[in-house]
Amino acid sequence: MSAPVSAPESPRLPVPPARLTQVLGERPGPVVGWVVNRLLDAVCALPASTRDALARFVGWLAFSLGIRRRVALENLRHAYPDMSEAERRRIALGAYVTMTRVVLESIDERDHVELGWAEPEVQGGAWGALKETVAKGQGAIIVTAHFGNWERAGKLVCQRGIPLNALVRPLKGALNMRIVDNRLKAGVGLIYPKGAIAQVHEAVKLGESVLMLLDQALPAKAAVFVPFFGRPASTTPAMAVVARRTGAPVFVVMGVRDASGRRLRLEVEGPIPPPEGVSEQDAITAHTAAVTAVLEKYIRRYPDQWLWLHRRWKVQPPPEGPPSLQG
């Protein structure tokens, strides 16, 4: 692994593109919204050590109550058939704590400096290649997963001088809408699934980079199937389609927590090129598989930082078999 970048850039307060500031979703009524936001303000005001203790407690409680525990352990059995059940349960519990930490950190609009965190280091020589791309006025495609703290990782990329838009889904509820509002306050533009490929294409052509999470299941008719922990996983082709149409380079950026769980670093790889000399559909599938393989590498390295409670393999290839790449 490359040495950490020695001179971190100072955080900035970017402004998301005006065309990408629309918030889609369902907000609560004014009274409920006010009450919930005051409660969230109180949580944000707690000392960092207390907030992290709360995150660990809530994660433990959700795991102990069995909320999606069966799904998490079943996923881990498929991924690690030779692992002991005790170790799988340890990893699953870590995934619940990771999820709770992400939520508690994402409701707070303050950046890492205001929170008293150390300046996050960036590892991987690919960060320089990404910065060079942006310096030329070009956009890049940045891929990550529900790993570590994906929300804060995106904000850190944006604050370090990369104009960034995120491909997101409409959300609902006071807590979720607060997270959406904080994305905009951090300078991240929002792109929603309807018409996403066209908007991502436009953003890249304007020199803006686009952040995509590549670890969510899609309906079979809209997906390509690529290997992920030894099983075909339905995956969006949007990343590979836009990369092919625009020539935008693809980078993987992972927000990795340290052993304490309270510090974050960015690990960057890329650019990850599409294959050459194959048909368009094969190239899209193979490119998606190559990037997914990088995500899997990080998840295997830090398994308790990925959301195993997500039903990643719930969609299976239809009998006739859509375009796929078997591992």
N, C-alpha and C positions, 0 to 999 in steps of 0.2 A: 504494500500500500504506500502511496506517496506520502511524503511528510506534510504535516499541516501547513496551511498558508500562514505565513508569519506576521503579516501586516493586515489585519482585518479592516475592512472599510467601515467608516462611521455610518450608523443608521441614518436613514433619511425618511422624510414623510412624503411618500409619493401620492399622486392623485390618480385614481383609476380613470380610464377613458369614460367620458360622459355617456357614450353610447352603451356602456356596459355596467351601468349603475342601477339598473332596474332590479327590484327585489320581487321575485315571484314566490308565492307561498301563502300560508294562511296565518295571519296574526291573531292573537287572542283579543278579547274585548279590552277596552281601556283600563277597566278596574283590575282585571286579572293580570294584564300586562304590567301595570304599575306595581302591584303587590309582588309578582314574581321577580321583577327587576330589582326591587329594593332588597329582596332576600338574596339575590345573586350579588348585589353590591356588598352586602354584609359578608358573604363568603369571600369575595375578592379582597376585602379589608383584613382578613385573617393573616397572621404571620405565615410565611412560606412553609415553615415546618408543620404548622397546624393544618394548612391546606393539604399538604402531602399526606399527613396522617389520616385526614378525612378521606382522601382519595383511596388510600390503602384499605381503610375500613369499609367504605362503600363497595369497593371491588370485591373484598372478601365476603361481604354480606350477600351480594348478588350471586357470587359463585356458590356460597353455602345454601342459599335458597333454591338453587338449581335453575336459575333463569338462563335458558339456552345452554346449560351445562352439558346436556346430552349431545347437542350439536358440536360443541367445542371438542369434547372427548372423542366423539366419533371421527371428526376430521383429523385429530391427532393420531388416532389408531391407523388410519389409512396412510398418513404421511410418515409415521414412524412405527412400523409394525413390530420392530425389534426392541422398542423402548419399553421400560417398565411402566406399569400403570401409575405408580407413584410419581414418576418423572413427568408423565403426561399431565397429571393433575397439577403439578407444580407449574408447568408451562401455561396450562389453561388459566390458573389463578392469576398468573402474571399478565395474561391478556386482558382479564377483567380490570386489573389495576391500571393497565395502560389506557384502556378506554376511559376510565374514570378520570385519570390525570388529564387526558386530552380535553375532556369536557370542562373540567375546572379551570384549566389554563386558557381555554378558548373563550370563556365568558368574560375574561379580563382583557380590556383593550390596551393595557399598558404593554410596552415592549420589554425586551429582556433587561435593558439598562434600568428602566423604571422599577422593574421587579427585583432588582438587585442581583440578577444572574451575571455570571461571568460572560464576557464576549464569546459567543460560540465560534469554535474553530471550524475551518473548512478543510476537509481532507480529500485528496485526489487531484492530480494535475489537470483533470478535465474541467475544473472550475475556471482555469485560465482560458481554455478553449471556449467555454460558454461566454465569458466576459468579452472575449475577442469578437465573437459572433455579434453580440449586442453592440459593441463599439462600432461595428461596420454598418449599423442601422438595420440589421437583419433580426428576424425573430427565430426563436428556437422552440422546440417542443420538449417540455420537461415532464417526465413521468415519475410518479411515486406510487405508494400503496398506503393502505390503512395501517400504518406502521410508525412506531415511535411517537412522534407528534407531527402528523402530516399538516395540520393547520398552521402550527408555528413555523414549520419548515418553509411553507409557501410564503409566509409573511417575511421571514428572514431573507429569502431570495429577493423579494420585492424591495426590501429596505436596503439591500446591498447593490441597488442600481439596475436591476433587471425588470423592465416594465412587464408586469405579469397579469394574466387573466386566468381564471380557474374554471374548468368545466364542472358544473355543479348540478344538483337536482333541486327542484323546489322543495322547501321544507315547511313545517307548520309547528305551532306552539311557541310559547314565550322564550323558552330556553334556546331552541333552534334558531329562532329569528334573531336573538341577540348575537349568536355566533355569526349569522349572515351579516348583520350590521357591522360587526367587528372586522369582518373580511374587507368590507368597503373602507372602513376607517384606516385599515392598514395599507390601503392603496391597491388592493386586488380587484380587478374587474371580474364580472360574473357572466359566464356563458351557460345557457341552459340547453337541455337535450334537443328541444325542437329547433331545427335549423342549425345545429351545433357545428356541423362540418363546414358550412358556408361561413359562419362567424369565426371559427378557428382559422380558416383559410384567410379571411380578411385581416384578422389580427396579426398573423405571421407576416403577411405582405406589408403591413404598416410598421413592421419592426418590433412588434410586441411578442413576448413569449407566452406560451399557453401551458398551464399545468393540468395534467390529467392523472386520475387514479385508474390504474389498469388491473385492479383486482376485484372487480364487481361482476356478477353474473348478468348476462343479457338474455332476452328471449332468443331461441335458437335461430330464428329467421334473420335476426339482426347481428349475429355474432360470427366470429371465427372461433374454432376450437383448437386450442394449443395445449401442450403438456404443462402441467403445474403440479408438482409433487407426484408425478407419475400417473396422473389422471387427466383426461381431456377436460378443459375448463372453458366455458363460453366466455368470450372476451371481446370487447369493442374493437372493431377495425379502424376506428376514427383516427387514432394516432398514425397508423401506417398509411392510411389513405391520404391524410393531409401532408405527411412527410413526402410521399411520392409525388403529389401534385405541386407542392411548393418548393421541394428541395431543402426544406428546413431540417437542420440537424436535430437528432434526438439524444437527449441526455437523461440519465436517471439521477435523481436527487433524493436521498433518504435522510430524514431527520432522526438520528440515532441517539438514544438516551445513554448516559453513562451508568455505572453500576448503582449510583444513588437513586437514579430515576428522576433527578431534579435538575440535570444539566443536559443540554442538547448540542450535538455537533452535526454539521452537514457533511455527508459523504456523497461524492459526485463521480459518475462514470459516463463516458461517452467521448465523442459522438458514436452512436451505435448505428452503423449504416445498413440500408436495406440490401438484400441480395441482388445480384445482377445476373442477367442471362436467363431469367425465368419469366413465366407469364405474369401478368399483373396480379391476378388472384393469388397465385403461389407466392409472389413477392410480399403481398400484404400479409398473408398468413405467416410466412417465415419471419418477417420483420417483427410481427407481434409476438411470435414465439421467442425470438432472440431477446427482446426487451423483458418479456415475462421471466425468462431464465435468470436475468440479472436480479429481478425482484426476489425470485425464489432463493437466490444465493444469499441475499441479506436476511431473509426470513429464517433460513437454516442457521445462519450465524448468530442471530438474536431471536430465537423462536418465541420468547415470551413477549415480544414487542409487536406481534401481528395479531389481528383480531380473528382468532380461530372460531369464535362464536358466530361468524358470518357463514351462511350456507353457500359457500363459493361454488360447489359442484352440484347445485340443485338442478341445473339445466343440462340435459344430456343430448348428444348429437342425435338427430332423428335417424330412423332406419336407413333412409336413402343416403345419409351422410353428407352434411354441408362441407364446404372447404375446411380442411383440418390438417394438422401436422401431428402425427403420432410420435410419441417418444418411446 
